[in-house]
């Protein structure tokens, strides 16, 4: 069982190494990168933004190179000694970790709903990155499209293990007046299971409020599905037609079974028919995703709408509802459908998604965004990316813009957390993180980088910045909830849930952040339900 990632598996997509042959390049070819990588260690110190970021891909002169080939002899021997128990795999020569960006938060929302109802969520539904990405961060934001990059870290109580945080931020969301017009096709589940309180009734109320909040130059279409799908309102410019939209929403009633595949296909067809140039064209799927008739396979559904996604750039925003929720299907649709998902279980959460966060959920500032972290083998012995298990990308595909990445809107932050074990006495360059994306309009590629030195690691997780502590608390919480899944070992520095809840409550008081207070409550509920924590996992 391989839990701690070394570079032998860090860059491979889950399910196989489809380009493993490229990893057997001769040492002489890999050595060509070593001299350039050495230059990286002398280009400034500490975490933060690179001064030469934002360049198009054609200008490679100042971009970070992969870390040099692992040296033979002592360093190689130290790797084998350090990995015998947890990761009996030889390190690869690149020390890279590559993944597609993801701003989903549905896993955290659904876990909170389950715990509030007295149920322990299924470990297979726990995706740590969606817990971490559910909280506000204070990363510096760029002025235009694309990302800023912040890299920081803190040492844990476990010997030589640290948590390293890679933080990416898009520009602040513009006001409603400044964003591009939107052409939104709402695909609404009206199957019998949506009759439960907090499902279709919540969707109707939210859509009514959102219709009044949208601008006159925005357009809306409505598609419903149960055993069949129907376009009940073609793409309609709001203007003086809000009453028509409200009437269509008010007529929504739950009926029969859940043919989600038909709903998605009809939704995309309606979006393409009403496509608007210069607007953000997006399908918004609202469902419990409990598909039980018709096409229920995510990949098959996506194949049927591939031309709408690839040729017309229609993206997907999935909104999950219900105490029973088809998490795996919704997550797969969003990840491979150029979009993201969230989960709502209350009126306040729904209004936040459909009203307060409307610009960031419908606009785009980056397409096919991918991140690559190059760890320095002179200072790093082992590393493990926490989460993003379904978003891994082959290292050699980082700059292949044909390979799918993530779509990210304004006002978003993306956080990736790594568990990193440094070498004894390590000092100097630790890691360089690079994000690559395509401009949503021109499709021109851009990159931005940030780096971290060992001297910039804080002495302790719980003495680092408050946002770092919140990030750690969310990751440790997710780790505890999926402790029943034999694929994962415990994160270094974990706390018993009771102590973690106390830490979270202190952070909530210090930050006066209601989202952190909700995190503390959820951790406390898990503790009361006897979820296995850092103590029992050991």
Secondary structure, 3 states (H helix, E strand, C coil): CCCCCCHHHHCCCCCCCCCHHHHHCCHHHHHHHHHHHHHHCCCCCCCCECCCCCEECCCCCCCCCCCCCCCCCHHHHHHHHHCCCCCCCCCCCCCEEEEECCCCCHHHHHHHHHHHCCCCCCHHHCCHHHHHCCCCCCCCCCCCCCCEEEEEEEECCCCCEEEEEEEEECCCCCCCCCCCCEEEEEEEECCHHHHCCCCHHHHHHHHHHHHHHCCCCCEEEEEEECCCEEEEEEEEECCCCHHHHHHHHHCCCCCCCCCHHHHHHHHHHHHHHCCCCCCEEEEEEEECCCCCCCCCCHHHHHHHCHHHHHHHCCEEEEEECCCCCCHHHHHHHHHHCCEEEEECCCHHHHHHHHHHCHHHHHCCCEEEEEEEEEECCCCEEEEEEECCCCCECCHHHCCCCCCCCEEECCCCEEEEEEEEEECCCCCCEEEEEEEEEECCCCCCEEEEEEEEEHHHCECCHHHCCHHHHHHHHHHHHHHHHCCCCCCCCCCCCCCCHHHHHHHHHHHHHHHCCHHHHHHHHHHHHHHHCCCCCHHHHC
